[in-house]
């Protein structure tokens, strides 16, 4: 695999340069639904996480608000020593799709050193981000295309996947 110089600062520009190519590639994957895709993506995920440190980036926490579930609300409110309705009032709103999300980005729990103030109790979506080591990867290609604009790891995984001629 060729080396792709990608980092927190240039990932958006790099992903926009080949957005159409990636969109076409994902459309082909959706049609083919290759059986080995999950295992290949899992391998690429592991390789990418050896190369990047999320604490050097935090683009996900700076650019996106995760969907916050009821369980997340309960866990975070308890951690913050608040009642769930007070937590909702202070930190959340309902988005256009009917989901709770943070009122602002960057995340209100992101600290200046890119550590998470509530890491042990962070939302499920944060725990699973960037969603590249999950089964049925073909089902989240639209999310992956969006995430590759902010996350160097996702960008690297997608570019390496394209190189493997799927």
N, C-alpha and C positions, 0 to 999 in steps of 0.2 A: 504494500500500500504506500502511496506517495504521502509525504509529510505535508500537512496543511497547516500553515501558520494562522492560527485563530486564537483570539482571546476575547476578554470581556468588552474591549473597546471596539474591535473591528467585526464582531460576529454579525451584527445587523447589516452592515454594508456587504459583507461577503454573501450572506444569505439572500439579499435582494438582487445581487448580481446574477444568480442562477435560479431565481424563484420559479420561472417558467419551466426550466429543465426539471427541477425537483417536482413541480406539480405534475408534469407528464410522467415522470418516473413513478410517483405515488399512484397515479391513475392505472398504470400498468400493473403495479403490485396488487391493487384492489381487484383487478380482473383475474390475475393468476392465482392469488392467495396461496403462495408457495408453502408447502408443509414445513420446510426447514427454516422458515423466516424467523420464528421466535428464538430458536437456538442460535442462529447467526447474529441476530440483534443482541441477544444476551452476551455473546462473546465480545462483540464490538463495544457494548456497554461496559463490560469489565475492563477492556483495554483502554477505553477513553477515561474512565475514572482513575486509572493509574497515571495518566498524563496530566489531568487537571485537578486543581484543588478548588472546591466551591467557595472557600473563604477568600480566594483571590478575586472573586467575581461578584456574587450576590445579585446578578442581573434579574434573576427570578423574583427575588424579594423586592427589588427596586422597581420592577416594571409591571408585575402582575399581582392581582389579588386572587388568592385561591378561593374556591368554593368552601364555605364554612358550614359543616353539618351540625345538627343538634348535639351530637356527641362531642364534637369539637368545642361547641359553645359551653357545654357543661364542664368539660375538662379545663378549658382556658379560664372560665369564670372562677372555678375552684382555685386554680393556680394563682389568679390575681386577687383572691379573697373577695370576690364579688358575687352577687346573685346573677344568674343568667340574664334576666331582663335588663339589669344595669349594665352588664357587659355589652349586650346588644345595643343599647342606647348610646353607649360611649364609643364603640368601635365598629359597628356594622350597619349596613343598609341592604335592602333587597335590590338586586340588579334587574335588568330587563328580562332575564330568563327566570325570575322568581327565586333566585338563590341568594343566600346571605354571602356578602363579600365585605372586605374591609372598606372603611370610608375613604381611605387614602392609600396612595402608593408614594414612596416606599412603605413597606409594611411597618406598622407602628411598633413592632417588636424587634425590628432590625437595628442593631447597635452600630456605632461608627466603625468598629473593627470587623464588620460583616458577620459577627456572631448573632445568634438568635436569643433574645431574652427569655423566650419560652420554649427553647429547643426540645426539652423532654416532653412537653405537652403541646407541641405544634400541631396544626391541623393535619388531617389525613392526607389532603392533597399535597401539602409540603413534604410529608414523610415519603410520599410516592414519587415526587418530582425527581427527575424529568420524565418519568413514566416509560423509560426505555428498557426496563428489565421485567416487563410484565408479559403475561401470555396474551395471545390474540392481538399482537402488535398491529396487524393490518386494520383493526377496528379503530385505531387512534391516529391514523395518518394525518387527518386534518389538524388535530392537536399538535402532532409532531412537527408539522410544517410551521405552525405558529411558534412553537417553542424553539425551533432552530434559529429564529431571529434573535433570541435573547441568550440562549445557552450554548456556549462553546462545545459542551459535551454532546448535545443533540446534533449540532451542526456537524461535528466530526463523525458521529455514528452514521448519519445520513450520507455524507460524502463517501465514507468508506463502504457503505452498503451499495451505493451506486457503482463504485469501482469493482465490486464483486459480480457485476453484470447480472443483476436479477431481471 
